[in-house]
Amino acid sequence: MREVKLKNDVIRLGQLLKLIDVVDAGSDVKALLAEGVVTVNGEVETRRGRQLVAGDQVSVHGEDVRVV
């Protein structure tokens, strides 16, 4: 499992997906989320503005990322 360290207290889901190179541009995030392939803590997430905090786990296309 890959870990991403936060610089601040929170990061938005769309920002995280760009940071881990799942999407090339922010505009691609909405389409990816609409496919229902992104989960946060085991539940499908469709909001790109979802705030993630330390301990949250994001999975997309078989890649698991933990926010620390």
C-alpha positions in Angstrom: 0.0 0.0 0.0 1.3 3.4 -1.0 1.3 6.2 1.6 0.8 9.9 0.9 1.9 12.3 3.6 -0.3 15.4 4.0 1.3 18.9 4.2 -2.0 20.3 5.7 -4.7 18.7 7.7 -6.8 17.7 4.7 -6.6 17.1 1.0 -9.5 16.9 -1.4 -10.1 13.6 -3.3 -9.6 15.2 -6.7 -6.3 16.7 -5.6 -5.1 13.3 -4.3 -6.0 11.6 -7.5 -3.9 14.1 -9.5 -1.1 13.8 -7.0 -0.8 10.0 -7.3 -1.0 10.3 -11.2 -4.3 8.5 -11.6 -5.5 11.4 -13.8 -3.6 13.9 -15.9 -5.9 16.9 -15.2 -8.4 17.9 -12.7 -11.1 17.8 -15.4 -10.6 14.1 -15.7 -11.5 13.4 -12.1 -15.2 13.9 -12.6 -15.4 11.3 -15.3 -13.4 8.8 -13.3 -15.6 9.3 -10.2 -18.7 8.8 -12.4 -17.5 5.4 -13.3 -17.8 4.3 -9.7 -14.2 2.9 -9.5 -12.9 5.0 -6.7 -13.5 4.0 -3.1 -12.8 5.8 0.1 -12.6 3.6 3.2 -14.3 0.8 1.3 -17.2 2.8 0.0 -17.7 4.1 -3.6 -17.1 7.9 -3.7 -18.4 10.2 -6.4 -17.6 13.6 -4.9 -14.3 15.0 -6.1 -14.4 17.6 -3.2 -14.5 14.9 -0.5 -12.1 15.9 2.2 -9.6 13.2 3.2 -7.7 13.2 6.5 -4.9 11.1 7.9 -6.0 7.4 8.1 -8.3 7.5 5.1 -7.7 4.8 2.4 -8.4 5.4 -1.2 -8.6 2.6 -3.8 -8.7 3.1 -7.6 -8.0 0.7 -10.4 -6.3 -1.8 -8.0 -4.1 0.8 -6.4 -4.4 1.4 -2.7 -3.3 4.6 -1.1 -3.4 5.6 2.6 -3.4 9.2 3.6 -0.9 9.8 6.5 
